[in-house]
């Protein structure tokens, strides 16, 4: 049974970028969308614009119901309280989008791993990224199991397979993909899906100045035709959730662009972003083996 109507959604890390765009796209379907994060006002945690309250307001303006919740996703107790708040107020949670992440300011300034900051990068991309995704899934899954329906989505990256940015970045993304594959094995009998999606280059607040100035690194130039708006991942998640065969997407990682072509999902400009698979590889199909 598809997750079509009156959805209750949580998007972690919804202040800006892919998180905000995903929340807006899902809110536009009429969903109740909780957005969590630490940014209660612009400039609180980064120089970039955006906070969870303005995201929630935009969701409501688009016909959904946006609810902002302050949550430090490095604190397991705050994540648990966030899930319990949703259940207390709504009675269920249909879709969890694990997006919360911190991009170090110097991530795009290439250096070998032994010259990069150790603790800062690990904390940002593993503790705040990978661990927070696991913890949110840990607390949301029992409620989805009771509902006999639900979907957990990790926002991941081709960095799970190819070299992208840095060693720690790749380790974190590979962990997100493997997490969804293994969770899907354990959740399948309960009709709960777990999957990862790979956006292409996304026109976020961080990248917008470089895009407008045509100042992207040389390696990015062949990828420019496949750029996505921050809302495209949310449109992909919506399309999968409302498909009668949404469980067929469970247990794997998917390029947004390839799902978009399959399910006829356009970006906000009416275009379908091209696939980066020829440049960065396919997610691949994991083996069916399950050794307990």
C-alpha positions, 0 to 999 in steps of 0.5 A, a space after each residue: 500500500 502506497 504512502 499517498 495521503 495525509 502523510 506525517 513526515 520528519 526531515 532532519 536538518 531542514 534549515 537550508 539546502 537539500 533538507 529545506 528543499 525536500 521539506 518544501 517539496 513534501 509539504 507541497 503535497 499537503 503533508 504535515 512536515 516536521 523540520 528539525 535542526 539547531 538554527 532557530 534564527 539566521 546566522 546562528 550556526 552558519 553564515 548561510 541564510 535559513 532556519 527551521 522556522 522560516 522553512 516551516 512557515 514556507 511549508 504552511 504557505 504552500 499548503 502543507 503544515 510545517 512544524 519546526 522543532 529545535 534539536 541537536 542531533 548529536 544528542 541521542 536524547 533530543 532525537 528520541 524526544 523529537 520522535 516522541 513529540 511527533 507520535 504524541 501530536 500526530 499519532 504516527 510517522 510515515 516518512 523519515 528523511 535523514 538529512 542532517 549533516 554539517 559540511 565543513 567550511 574547508 571540505 571543497 579545499 582538497 587535502 589528503 586525509 592526513 592533513 585534514 582536521 581529525 576531530 572536526 571533520 569526523 564529528 561533522 560527517 560521522 557523528 552528526 551525519 551517520 550516527 544521527 541517521 542511525 539514531 533517528 531511524 532507531 526511534 522511528 522504526 518501532 512506530 512504523 512497524 506498528 503502522 505496518 507502513 513507512 519509509 526511511 530515506 537517507 540522503 546520501 551521495 555517489 561518494 559512497 562508491 567513488 572518491 568524492 571530496 575526502 576520505 571521511 566524506 566517503 566513509 560517511 556516505 558509504 555507511 548511510 547506504 549500507 545502513 539502509 540496505 541492512 535496515 531494509 532486510 530487517 524491516 521488509 516483513 513489516 512493510 517498511 522501506 529503507 533506501 538511500 538517494 543520491 542527488 546530483 550537484 544541488 544548487 544550494 545556498 552554499 554553491 549558488 555563488 559559485 554557480 552564478 559566477 561560473 566558478 565551480 571547480 573544473 571537475 564539476 563542469 561536465 556535471 553542470 547539465 545535471 544540476 538539481 534544485 534543492 526541491 528535487 530530492 523531495 519530489 523523488 521521495 514523494 514519487 516513490 512513496 506514492 507508488 504502489 510498489 514503493 517497497 521495490 525501492 527498499 534496500 538500495 541506493 538510487 540516483 535521483 535522476 534515474 528514479 526521475 526518468 523512471 517515474 517521470 518526475 520533473 524538477 521545478 523548472 520542468 526539466 529532468 536532470 541528467 544522470 551522473 552515473 556515466 561519470 561517477 558510477 552506479 549504486 549497484 545492487 547488493 547481494 541477497 544474502 542475509 547471514 544471521 
